[in-house]
Amino acid sequence: MKLRLILATCALVAAPTLGLAMGCSDHGDQASMSCAQGMVLDAATGTCVTQTTS
């Protein structure tokens, strides 16, 4: 009986820890990017380029 209680306690203590260790993996390749002032993001290349004015 004492062994079962110890094993149950260990399982309950370890469960949240293992859940946190998996992290948040459902974001995929999403990332936010910002460019410096005077630059804009070029969607085709995914890089910052100098903003041109018309």
C-alpha positions as a printed NumPy array, in Angstrom:
array([[  0.   ,   0.   ,   0.   ],
       [  2.804,   2.403,   0.864],
       [  4.553,   1.689,  -2.459],
       [  1.38 ,   2.49 ,  -4.419],
       [  1.013,   5.782,  -2.574],
       [  4.624,   6.739,  -3.331],
       [  4.273,   5.831,  -7.018],
       [  1.001,   7.747,  -7.337],
       [  2.552,  10.801,  -5.693],
       [  5.562,  10.677,  -8.018],
       [  3.296,  10.424, -11.06 ],
       [  1.199,  13.401,  -9.951],
       [  4.305,  15.488,  -9.283],
       [  5.983,  14.567, -12.588],
       [  2.953,  15.095, -14.868],
       [  3.017,  18.936, -14.952],
       [  6.79 ,  18.947, -15.319],
       [  6.652,  16.683, -18.349],
       [  3.882,  18.802, -19.84 ],
       [  5.978,  21.956, -19.53 ],
       [  9.03 ,  20.227, -20.98 ],
       [  7.178,  19.648, -24.257],
       [  6.828,  23.385, -24.738],
       [  4.528,  25.165, -27.108],
       [  5.009,  23.552, -30.481],
       [  1.846,  24.514, -32.321],
       [  3.153,  27.766, -33.805],
       [  4.921,  26.171, -36.749],
       [  7.057,  28.545, -38.785],
       [  5.243,  31.695, -37.727],
       [  7.535,  34.503, -36.685],
       [  7.151,  38.225, -36.384],
       [  9.694,  40.478, -37.996],
       [ 10.152,  44.207, -37.915],
       [ 12.452,  46.346, -40.001],
       [ 14.452,  49.403, -39.028],
       [ 13.039,  52.868, -39.634],
       [ 13.011,  53.74 , -43.336],
       [ 12.957,  50.091, -44.372],
       [ 10.123,  47.748, -45.291],
       [  9.769,  43.999, -45.483],
       [ 10.05 ,  42.572, -49.004],
       [  7.539,  39.717, -49.027],
       [  9.217,  37.977, -51.972],
       [ 12.629,  37.673, -50.323],
       [ 11.651,  37.947, -46.648],
       [ 14.291,  40.595, -46.039],
       [ 14.255,  44.286, -45.172],
       [ 14.859,  46.683, -48.055],
       [ 15.104,  50.465, -48.238],
       [ 11.704,  52.049, -48.624],
       [ 11.314,  53.836, -51.95 ],
       [  9.038,  56.834, -52.373],
       [  7.065,  57.525, -55.534]])
